[in-house]
Amino acid sequence: MIKFLDLQKINAQYSAELKQVAAEVIDSGWYLLGEKVKEFETGLEAFQEGGHAVAVANGLDALRLILRAYMELGLMKEGDEIIVPANTYIASVLAITDNKLVPILVEPDLDSYNLDWSLIESKITSKTKAIMVVHLYGRVCWSRSLEGIAKKYDLKIIEDNAQAIGARWNGIRTGNLGDAAGFSFYPGKNLGALGDSGAVTTKDPILAETIRTLANYGSAQKYINQYQGLNSRMDEIQAAFLNVKLRYVDVEILRRNEIADYYLSNIKNSKIALPNPGQKLEHVWHLFVVRTSSRIKLQSYLTEMEIQSLIHYPIPPHKQVCYKEFGELLLPITEHLHEEVLSLPISPVMSREEVEKIVEIVNEF
């Protein structure tokens, strides 16, 4: 069986280093808000080539805290609207509604799967305060027109960078394009911890400090609480693991690109639509997502041929039970994508033989 993502094999590459840093944390007796977290924040700032990084508990919290911080700073209030792509993973929307803000779901572009710039301006009202862009599947979601719209209407741009660490637009890393960005280091991400972890990056030092305070019970000084905060702190041991793996993320992205290039050049099945990679360095291939009207048949065939595949994502946010208030929205492109998308295996530890077999099987379908 070719696994969709072999996390054991990925982490085995760094096993000796991971065990060494785990032992360092255990022996230190310091497990929260210590030197490993500081080291990771400094390392992420260097990787991003500027700005401030705040380590938090997970990717959802990263986005929640950005919005909450803007509210505490008086730039947003309950009932304000945030534009967000309709075909994103539900965490993007949860971060908005958790803060009693209103998500304005906008259709994606069928070619890139990312937010359709041409539809944004018509959705802006006096209550609109930000655009949340999602670099979906690892492809950059950015343009000059987006920048122009944000400037024209004085909107913040928040990046959901959970899937695209390392991608670049005009030489700039995602996570350093907008006003603030949320990262996820869920184990399956291109930079994955061995548990949940996340981070916020921003060029705004006041925003960064507000987020840091909010994430620590609203406290910048022990037992003095400035805000009604929450507990969202990265563990020292996860920071230690991420310090190891951050050194290798660009190399792993290169391997992902090699596999994606092979897929793009060699999958020749007319029943299957291949993803658009965009410009050079604009895609880090967290996922390799194809589309087909025969998705159930294709997935069943791949399973029969011992190839794992996954659907990202089978149900769009507005059709989830928890968001029944959005269920009547007309979002045909989003619904069409969610009915057709299928993710093929792609990871830095796949062998050439495995990649070639996948192409062969897909072409035979």
Solvent accessible surface area in square Angstrom, and as a share of the most:
residue,aa,sasa,rsa
1,M,121,0.54
2,I,13,0.07
3,K,95,0.40
4,F,21,0.09
5,L,46,0.23
6,D,33,0.17
7,L,61,0.30
8,Q,150,0.67
9,K,98,0.42
10,I,10,0.05
11,N,25,0.13
12,A,64,0.49
13,Q,92,0.41
14,Y,17,0.07
15,S,37,0.24
16,A,83,0.64
17,E,53,0.24
18,L,10,0.05
19,K,144,0.61
20,Q,112,0.50
21,V,20,0.12
22,A,17,0.13
23,A,46,0.36
24,E,71,0.32
25,V,5,0.03
26,I,107,0.54
27,D,120,0.62
28,S,71,0.46
29,G,51,0.49
30,W,158,0.55
31,Y,113,0.43
32,L,71,0.35
33,L,85,0.42
34,G,5,0.05
35,E,124,0.56
36,K,38,0.16
37,V,9,0.05
38,K,115,0.49
39,E,90,0.40
40,F,1,0.00
41,E,16,0.07
42,T,87,0.51
43,G,24,0.23
44,L,0,0.00
45,E,49,0.22
46,A,73,0.56
47,F,24,0.10
48,Q,2,0.01
49,E,103,0.46
50,G,34,0.33
51,G,29,0.28
52,H,68,0.30
53,A,1,0.01
54,V,2,0.01
55,A,10,0.08
56,V,0,0.00
57,A,26,0.20
58,N,40,0.21
59,G,12,0.12
60,L,58,0.29
61,D,9,0.05
62,A,0,0.00
63,L,4,0.02
64,R,59,0.22
65,L,1,0.00
66,I,0,0.00
67,L,0,0.00
68,R,54,0.20
69,A,0,0.00
70,Y,4,0.02
71,M,38,0.17
72,E,67,0.30
73,L,63,0.31
74,G,62,0.60
75,L,88,0.44
76,M,8,0.04
77,K,132,0.56
78,E,110,0.49
79,G,30,0.29
80,D,3,0.01
81,E,24,0.11
82,I,0,0.00
83,I,0,0.00
84,V,0,0.00
85,P,4,0.02
86,A,0,0.00
87,N,6,0.03
88,T,2,0.01
89,Y,110,0.42
90,I,32,0.16
91,A,20,0.15
92,S,1,0.00
93,V,0,0.00
94,L,62,0.31
95,A,0,0.00
96,I,0,0.00
97,T,40,0.23
98,D,78,0.40
99,N,16,0.08
100,K,130,0.55
101,L,6,0.03
102,V,57,0.33
103,P,6,0.04
104,I,38,0.19
105,L,12,0.06
106,V,1,0.00
107,E,18,0.08
108,P,0,0.00
109,D,51,0.26
110,L,72,0.36
111,D,81,0.42
112,S,19,0.12
113,Y,10,0.04
114,N,6,0.03
115,L,3,0.01
116,D,30,0.15
117,W,65,0.23
118,S,94,0.61
119,L,63,0.31
120,I,0,0.00
121,E,68,0.31
122,S,95,0.61
123,K,83,0.35
124,I,28,0.14
125,T,71,0.41
126,S,111,0.72
127,K,110,0.47
128,T,7,0.04
129,K,57,0.24
130,A,0,0.00
131,I,0,0.00
132,M,0,0.00
133,V,0,0.00
134,V,9,0.05
135,H,0,0.00
136,L,6,0.03
137,Y,13,0.05
138,G,0,0.00
139,R,36,0.13
140,V,9,0.05
141,C,1,0.00
142,W,16,0.06
143,S,19,0.12
144,R,153,0.56
145,S,57,0.37
146,L,0,0.00
147,E,54,0.24
148,G,39,0.38
149,I,18,0.09
150,A,8,0.06
151,K,176,0.74
152,K,139,0.59
153,Y,81,0.31
154,D,130,0.67
155,L,14,0.07
156,K,61,0.26
157,I,10,0.05
158,I,0,0.00
159,E,0,0.00
160,D,12,0.06
161,N,1,0.00
162,A,23,0.18
163,Q,16,0.07
164,A,0,0.00
165,I,8,0.04
166,G,8,0.08
167,A,0,0.00
168,R,50,0.18
169,W,25,0.09
170,N,105,0.54
171,G,46,0.44
172,I,78,0.40
173,R,17,0.06
174,T,0,0.00
175,G,3,0.03
176,N,23,0.12
177,L,23,0.12
178,G,11,0.11
179,D,52,0.27
180,A,2,0.01
181,A,0,0.00
182,G,2,0.02
183,F,1,0.00
184,S,15,0.10
185,F,1,0.00
186,Y,121,0.46
187,P,30,0.19
188,G,12,0.11
189,K,36,0.15
190,N,9,0.04
191,L,2,0.01
192,G,1,0.01
193,A,1,0.00
194,L,75,0.37
195,G,23,0.22
196,D,90,0.47
197,S,1,0.01
198,G,0,0.00
199,A,1,0.00
200,V,0,0.00
201,T,4,0.02
202,T,4,0.03
203,K,112,0.48
204,D,54,0.28
205,P,79,0.50
206,I,115,0.58
207,L,0,0.00
208,A,7,0.05
209,E,89,0.40
210,T,8,0.05
211,I,0,0.00
212,R,93,0.34
213,T,5,0.03
214,L,0,0.00
215,A,4,0.03
216,N,37,0.19
217,Y,108,0.41
218,G,0,0.00
219,S,9,0.06
220,A,74,0.58
221,Q,117,0.52
222,K,152,0.64
223,Y,185,0.70
224,I,98,0.50
225,N,91,0.46
226,Q,121,0.54
227,Y,37,0.14
228,Q,166,0.74
229,G,27,0.26
230,L,36,0.18
231,N,82,0.42
232,S,0,0.00
233,R,53,0.19
234,M,4,0.02
235,D,67,0.34
236,E,6,0.03
237,I,54,0.27
238,Q,20,0.09
239,A,0,0.00
240,A,0,0.00
241,F,19,0.08
242,L,0,0.00
243,N,16,0.08
244,V,2,0.01
245,K,12,0.05
246,L,22,0.11
247,R,145,0.53
248,Y,65,0.25
249,V,2,0.01
250,D,61,0.31
251,V,98,0.57
252,E,14,0.06
253,I,15,0.08
254,L,112,0.56
255,R,65,0.24
256,R,4,0.02
257,N,38,0.20
258,E,99,0.45
259,I,2,0.01
260,A,0,0.00
261,D,82,0.43
262,Y,54,0.21
263,Y,0,0.00
264,L,40,0.20
265,S,68,0.44
266,N,51,0.26
267,I,7,0.03
268,K,154,0.65
269,N,16,0.08
270,S,118,0.76
271,K,118,0.50
272,I,14,0.07
273,A,38,0.29
274,L,56,0.28
275,P,10,0.06
276,N,54,0.28
277,P,51,0.32
278,G,24,0.23
279,Q,133,0.59
280,K,180,0.76
281,L,98,0.49
282,E,20,0.09
283,H,11,0.05
284,V,3,0.01
285,W,3,0.01
286,H,21,0.09
287,L,7,0.04
288,F,0,0.00
289,V,1,0.01
290,V,1,0.00
291,R,38,0.14
292,T,4,0.02
293,S,102,0.66
294,S,33,0.21
295,R,30,0.11
296,I,142,0.72
297,K,146,0.62
298,L,0,0.00
299,Q,46,0.20
300,S,66,0.42
301,Y,51,0.20
302,L,0,0.00
303,T,79,0.46
304,E,129,0.58
305,M,63,0.28
306,E,90,0.40
307,I,0,0.00
308,Q,75,0.33
309,S,10,0.07
310,L,85,0.42
311,I,46,0.23
312,H,28,0.12
313,Y,31,0.12
314,P,77,0.48
315,I,83,0.42
316,P,8,0.05
317,P,3,0.02
318,H,0,0.00
319,K,94,0.40
320,Q,53,0.24
321,V,130,0.75
322,C,77,0.46
323,Y,10,0.04
324,K,159,0.68
325,E,118,0.53
326,F,32,0.14
327,G,17,0.16
328,E,162,0.72
329,L,74,0.37
330,L,164,0.82
331,L,13,0.06
332,P,90,0.57
333,I,60,0.31
334,T,0,0.00
335,E,49,0.22
336,H,73,0.33
337,L,4,0.02
338,H,8,0.03
339,E,114,0.51
340,E,21,0.10
341,V,4,0.02
342,L,0,0.00
343,S,0,0.00
344,L,1,0.01
345,P,0,0.00
346,I,5,0.02
347,S,2,0.01
348,P,17,0.11
349,V,20,0.11
350,M,14,0.06
351,S,41,0.26
352,R,146,0.53
353,E,121,0.54
354,E,49,0.22
355,V,5,0.03
356,E,63,0.28
357,K,76,0.32
358,I,0,0.00
359,V,10,0.06
360,E,96,0.43
361,I,8,0.04
362,V,1,0.00
363,N,56,0.29
364,E,104,0.47
365,F,46,0.19
